[in-house]
Amino acid sequence: MPNIKSAKKRVKVSAKKALQNRMVKNGMRTSLKKFSTAVAADPTNAGAQLNETTSAIDKAAAKGVIHKNAANRKKARLAKQLAKAAV
């Protein structure tokens, strides 16, 4: 545990930010899982879930939780998965 006041504050702030980042990332993962189950259940109606998942990925990228290129890669793979299942 740090002795300096500013270092103590940094520990608190970084713990709080880590919790927020973890929440955003877990929400994104949950959305990805929901999309996968929606595609497996009924690919024709999974488009709405794709929009929701894309939004969750974009929010994570906007907050800096994931890199913007990683977000684009994930979205492209989801679209590809949906297109493959719809055929």
FILOLUM-600267 format. One record per residue (C-alpha): residue in three letters; chain; x, z, y. Coordinates in Angstrom, 1 decimal, padded with zeros to 4 digits, m for minus. Layout:
<recs>
+-----+-------+--------+--------+--------+
: res : chain :     px :     pz :     py :
+-----+-------+--------+--------+--------+
: ala :     A :      X :      Z :      Y :
...
+-----+-------+--------+--------+--------+
</recs>
This chain:
<recs>
+-----+-------+--------+--------+--------+
: res : chain :     px :     pz :     py :
+-----+-------+--------+--------+--------+
: met :     A :  000.0 :  000.0 :  000.0 :
: pro :     A :  001.4 : m000.9 :  003.4 :
: asn :     A :  002.3 :  001.7 :  006.0 :
: ile :     A :  002.0 : m000.5 :  009.1 :
: lys :     A : m001.4 : m000.7 :  010.7 :
: ser :     A : m001.4 : m004.5 :  011.0 :
: ala :     A : m000.3 : m004.9 :  007.4 :
: lys :     A : m003.2 : m002.7 :  006.3 :
: lys :     A : m005.6 : m004.8 :  008.2 :
: arg :     A : m004.2 : m008.0 :  006.7 :
: val :     A : m004.7 : m006.6 :  003.2 :
: lys :     A : m008.4 : m005.9 :  004.0 :
: val :     A : m009.0 : m009.3 :  005.7 :
: ser :     A : m007.3 : m011.2 :  002.9 :
: ala :     A : m009.3 : m009.3 :  000.2 :
: lys :     A : m012.5 : m010.1 :  002.1 :
: lys :     A : m011.6 : m013.8 :  002.5 :
: ala :     A : m010.7 : m014.0 : m001.2 :
: leu :     A : m014.1 : m012.7 : m002.1 :
: gln :     A : m015.8 : m015.2 :  000.1 :
: asn :     A : m013.7 : m018.1 : m001.4 :
: arg :     A : m014.5 : m016.9 : m004.9 :
: met :     A : m018.2 : m016.9 : m004.1 :
: val :     A : m018.1 : m020.4 : m002.8 :
: lys :     A : m016.1 : m021.7 : m005.7 :
: asn :     A : m018.4 : m019.9 : m008.3 :
: gly :     A : m021.4 : m021.4 : m006.5 :
: met :     A : m019.8 : m024.9 : m006.8 :
: arg :     A : m019.1 : m024.3 : m010.5 :
: thr :     A : m022.6 : m023.2 : m011.2 :
: ser :     A : m023.9 : m026.3 : m009.5 :
: leu :     A : m021.6 : m028.4 : m011.6 :
: lys :     A : m023.0 : m026.8 : m014.8 :
: lys :     A : m026.6 : m027.3 : m013.7 :
: phe :     A : m025.8 : m031.0 : m013.1 :
: ser :     A : m024.3 : m031.4 : m016.5 :
: thr :     A : m027.3 : m029.8 : m018.2 :
: ala :     A : m029.7 : m032.0 : m016.0 :
: val :     A : m027.9 : m035.1 : m017.1 :
: ala :     A : m028.0 : m034.1 : m020.7 :
: ala :     A : m031.7 : m033.3 : m020.5 :
: asp :     A : m033.0 : m036.2 : m018.5 :
: pro :     A : m030.6 : m038.6 : m016.8 :
: thr :     A : m033.3 : m040.4 : m014.9 :
: asn :     A : m034.3 : m037.3 : m012.9 :
: ala :     A : m030.7 : m036.0 : m012.4 :
: gly :     A : m030.3 : m037.7 : m009.0 :
: ala :     A : m031.8 : m034.7 : m007.1 :
: gln :     A : m029.3 : m032.4 : m008.9 :
: leu :     A : m026.5 : m034.8 : m008.0 :
: asn :     A : m027.4 : m034.4 : m004.3 :
: glu :     A : m027.4 : m030.6 : m004.6 :
: thr :     A : m024.1 : m030.6 : m006.4 :
: thr :     A : m022.5 : m033.0 : m004.0 :
: ser :     A : m023.6 : m030.7 : m001.1 :
: ala :     A : m022.0 : m027.7 : m002.8 :
: ile :     A : m018.7 : m029.6 : m003.3 :
: asp :     A : m018.7 : m030.8 :  000.3 :
: lys :     A : m019.3 : m027.2 :  001.5 :
: ala :     A : m016.4 : m025.9 : m000.6 :
: ala :     A : m014.1 : m028.6 :  000.8 :
: ala :     A : m015.3 : m028.0 :  004.4 :
: lys :     A : m014.4 : m024.3 :  004.0 :
: gly :     A : m011.0 : m025.1 :  002.6 :
: val :     A : m011.7 : m023.7 : m000.8 :
: ile :     A : m010.8 : m027.0 : m002.5 :
: his :     A : m008.9 : m030.0 : m001.1 :
: lys :     A : m010.9 : m032.9 :  000.3 :
: asn :     A : m009.4 : m035.3 : m002.2 :
: ala :     A : m010.3 : m033.0 : m005.0 :
: ala :     A : m013.9 : m032.9 : m003.7 :
: asn :     A : m014.0 : m036.7 : m003.6 :
: arg :     A : m012.6 : m036.9 : m007.1 :
: lys :     A : m015.2 : m034.5 : m008.4 :
: lys :     A : m018.1 : m036.4 : m006.7 :
: ala :     A : m016.8 : m039.7 : m008.0 :
: arg :     A : m016.7 : m038.3 : m011.6 :
: leu :     A : m020.2 : m036.9 : m011.2 :
: ala :     A : m021.6 : m040.3 : m010.1 :
: lys :     A : m019.8 : m042.0 : m012.9 :
: gln :     A : m021.2 : m039.5 : m015.4 :
: leu :     A : m024.7 : m040.1 : m014.1 :
: ala :     A : m024.4 : m043.9 : m014.2 :
: lys :     A : m023.1 : m043.8 : m017.7 :
: ala :     A : m025.9 : m041.5 : m018.9 :
: ala :     A : m028.6 : m043.6 : m017.1 :
: val :     A : m027.6 : m046.8 : m019.0 :
+-----+-------+--------+--------+--------+
</recs>
